[in-house]
Amino acid sequence: MAWTDKVRSWDYDLTPVYGWFADIVEFHVQRTGWPAYIGIAAVIIVAGLVFKPTRPIFTFLLTNVINSLFSYAQIVGSLLTVHVLGGLWKLMLSFFHRARHWVKESITKRG
């Protein structure tokens, strides 16, 4: 008896559905490799957004994941900006001190 027949007879045992899904995932991963996981995740997200009863929870989860990714990108960007500007500031400070010593030496050589 296929899992669709069990669903039609109101037998909601998810073991055959899980087995069917695991077989499909294994087939696609063996066929295409790791990009299959991205496609499978996209199919699960789209399937969750298509059905009206599951749309709010998937919208909530998707929104939080996207917000977390943007927050992470902002934190990393700000930390990189601070490090780059700090390095530039140290470089400018060293140039200033070298120029100061150069001016001091050029004045003492003349006099």
Summary of the structure (lengths in Angstrom):
residues: 111
radius of gyration: 30.4
end to end distance: 104.1
largest distance: 105.4
contacts: 222
relative contact order: 0.04
helix: 86%
strand: 0%
